Amino acid sequence: MWNYNFYVYITTNRDKSVLYVGVTNDLTRRLDEHRHNTDAKSSFTGKYHCYYLVYYEHYTHIEHAIEREKQIKKWRREKKDALIASTNPEWRFLNKEINDD
């Protein structure tokens, strides 16, 4: 079995009032897609402007990443907030850090 790069990530809007949890094999590309969907009312991230990255985890197996994504999606907001704060206590937007790599 091949090992690859997969990411579970959380994005938010400018006010940090809405969270979106997703999984991807290319975080930079996916963040660009979210940003270009701004105002696309048919997508959650477009409707709520959730394209500011505040958290991500790296996996080498897609099965583990999908399992983790599903787990986090079931959590209450408070638990998601605590997860973000565990590695990003100031809730900085991490998009530029990802795009610089």
N, C-alpha and C positions, 0 to 999 in steps of 0.2 A: 504494500500500500504506500502511495506517495504522500509525503508531507508537504503542505502548502501553507500559505499565510491566509488566515481568516480572522475577522475582527467582529466582535460584538461591540456596539457603540451606542451612545446616548447623545442625542442632539436636543437643543432647546431653542426657544425663540429669544428675541432680544431682552424681553422682560423676565425670562426664566420662569414663565408661568405654565408652560406646556412642555412635556417630555415625549420624545420619540425613541424607541428602542429598535435597533435593526442589526442585521448581520450582512457582511460583505467580504469579498476576497480582495478588494482594492479600495481602501479607505479614502484615498485622495480622490479617485474617480467618483465614488459614491457621494462624497460631500459636494463635489461639483454638480452632480446630478440634482441633489437636494436644492442647491442654491439656484440652479436654472429652473427649477419647478416653482419658484416663488410666484405666488398669485395663481398657481394652477389649482383651482378649487377642487379638482377631482382627486388630488393626492393629499394625504394628511399633512405631510411636511410643507406642501405648497400652501394649503389653506391656513395653517397656523404659523408659517414662517419658521419652521424648526430646522435650521441649517447651521446652528452654532454648536460645534462639538464640545462637550464638557467631560466625556468619559469614554474610554475604550479598553478592551481586553484583547490580547492576541492569542490565537489558537493555531495549531498545525493540522487539525482534523476538523472537517466541516461538521461532522456529527456532534462533536463537543461544543462547537460554536452555536449550532442550532439549539441544542439542549439548553445551553446557558441563556440564549436569547429568550426562549420560551419561559424559563424560570423567572428571569427578571421582569418580563412582561406581566406576569401574574402578581407581582408585588404591588403593595400599596405605595402611594407617592412618597410617604415618609421613609420607607426602606430604600427606595431608589435615590432619594436625596442623600441619605446616609452613605450609600455606596459611592456616589459622586464625590461627596465631601471627604471620603477616606483617602482619595488620591489627588483631589483637586478642591481643597477646602475653600478657596476663594471663588470657585466656579468660573475660572478664567475660560475664555473661548480658545480652544486648542487648534483651531483650523490652520493658522499660520505655521504652527509647529509641525503639523502633519505635512503640509504642502512644501515645507523647506527641506524635508528629507529626500 
